[in-house]
């Protein structure tokens, strides 16, 4: 059974790493290592939540109830906290929002892999990569907007 658990966290780490490679290629705040670790950690938490307490036995006659969703909820909250730290508001521009969302979805992918839903985790990874690459393509080839920030006393040349 340990082999199945190792496979779960390995797959989660690889899928998270795939998203991280795309972010690394784009020189974004969180790259391969961060996404790899978020995927792996989320899967590990799910494996622990689902199977880590199987051998716990209470006193005779006492029914022990487990709720694997409790740990999952804590992972979601914790990743939200990490994601919030990647968001920067500077000069009326928000940066890092996609990075935060990427960490959040990487965590969900890791949790899916952690419970053995490999096809779902892989499909979600492919969808994330398509989204990131498609938007990058559209942004640079279709919606060619200048990305220059203007000071308050400088006029935007596109407003003429």
Secondary structure, DSSP 4 states (H G I P E B T S, - for coil): -HHHHHHHHHHHHHHHHHHHHHHHHTT-SS-HHHHHHHHHHHHHHHHHHHHTTTT---STTPPP---HHHHHHHHHHHHHHHHHHH-EEETTEEESHHHHHHHHHHHHHHHHHHTT-HHHHHHHHHHHHHHHHHHHHHHHHTS--------TTS--GGG-
